């Protein structure tokens, strides 16, 4: 049993290698740099190896190119080894318009004979699974020596499987001259359980990906069980592979990523990963001051990041030119979490995030990321309005994000930017509006006083004296009809039929702020805050819950709740929800309910409180309720919505 840690690669030209022994550890170097360390362990060491937990919400697969190929023959592997990625995986992997120096390095001789399974949601950690068959060489002087020295080939075979998986996910499409190398500085455990059978039968590899990402470089980490004739013969844990650029490439990084239709990306997936996970001020896209403070305008992380790359832009760095614009792209997963956890419908949360995130990136590239370099600079959306123009099928599509800067307002300790925003699929817009972002130092952030000048204005129900007689209190924490998983946003609710400011119905919801609420880890690095879109989504669910629990939908079989076409949502945020806060409350005032057979339109307004401060106002929450059925792609406004909306 050994642990093996790579630290670097040997020089391309032949150099003598040196091995030094320190007890049970061997260190290999080229005379100047340590290349690898190998440590021999006693029996029982494997039980001490750290165990990885299965995530509560495993992230969606985020391939850089889509393919329908999920198994490979020996011939396929030969073609891949020669650089024929598009020939095997499909047109999304085309790189024929790049110079040969930018193409991936040729793969070494293969050990894999086939790959029978490539499942991006499979494996022990549901992060990806690859199964295949390998044959180890028999070119050793004796059978005994061959068995004892087989472990390096086991590592090579699993690294080859990880290379196949990384290229299947398209990670190489952002890396000039991509080469798969062992992940530097990451210890891996190798257990040979039955050495005697390693060269006597085909070896079956079952690889479970436990980590995949693009920052600080494209990489995979995985466990692998190796069997022969149905018997476990070896086990590898935490073996990692990274994709590195051609060593001849010099800074600034040369981007090779292509957007549709075959134009070079201004910002690629490695850049957006840097904006989410790293230091945004280090991006070499635009000149500007290098920030020393960690909090910068940045993109969300993980599944909450809903922008992949920027196709183009005509901004002028450090000038904030009015009319500056950019076009981003977001590759919607085939089975996105936000639709899966919203009962098959696109939630407002997702559309808002897809629309707002490229606006923050546009401001960052225009120079905001270098403003106030020695202070934390927080990005917060303040207000906006959006309208859904047509229903569209989002899974497995690429959404174009069109953003134009309409105003630039410097403040003492901050900046305000207003944008026009359109989302497109199939070459035409389906979601449009405008929004305002603020970029604030800590001092300016501290001046936020909510929507009521810092005064406590209680929810409508708390102002009623006496309390309405028909109040109903429900616990909806187990009701998944309006959202599950990360979108289970309702817990304790109070319903007043016929209540509220319009006398058409009222619901007050309340839930604690929990330290492990999923969004804090994703929005944003060094600046965890509940996204305003989650508060808006909570109010959409509240209005829907009112209809569900007051009999308004009794005639609608298996109702599904979607955003109403043609209605304009308006919102204003004047505060934030952090881990230190105790409670979130939201109220909705039903304004109107319109029926057309089994279709219902619900219109409502609402507010959100953080503890005792009202911080969000959301107007014209418009919900289209229909019986469950495949979503119809249409742009015609519902017949019960009069021209002009509200």
ABEGO torsion letter per residue (X at the ends): XBBBBBAEBBBABBBBBBBBBBEABBBBBAGABBABBBBBBBBGAAAABBBBBBBABBBBBBBABBBABABBBAAAAAAAAAGBAAAAAEAAABAAABBAAABBBBBBBBABABBABBBAABEAAGAEBBBBBBBBBABBABAAAAAAAAAAAAAAAAAAAAAAAAAAAGAAAABBGBBBBBBBGBBBBBBBABAAAAAABBBBBBBBBABBBAOABBBBBBBBBBBBGGBBABBBBGBBBBBBBBAABBOBBBBABBBOBGBBBABBAAAAAAAAABBAAABAABBEBBBABABBBBBBBEAABABABBABBABBBGAGBBGBBBBBBBBBBABBAAAAAAGGBBBAAAAAAAAAAAAAAAAAAAGAAABGAABBBBBBBABEBBBBABBBBABGBBBBBBBBBABBBBBBGEBBBBBBBBBBBGGBBABBEBBBBBBBBAAAAAABAEAAGGBBBBBAAAABOBBBAABBBBBAAABAAAEBEAABABBBBBBBBGBEAAGAEBBBBBBBBBAABAAAAAOBBGBBBBBAAAAAAAAAAAAAAAAAAAGAAAABBGBBBBBBBGBBBBBBBAEBBBAABABBBBBBBBABBBBBEABBBBBBBBBBBBEABBABBBBGBBBBBBBBBBBBBBABBBAABBBGEX
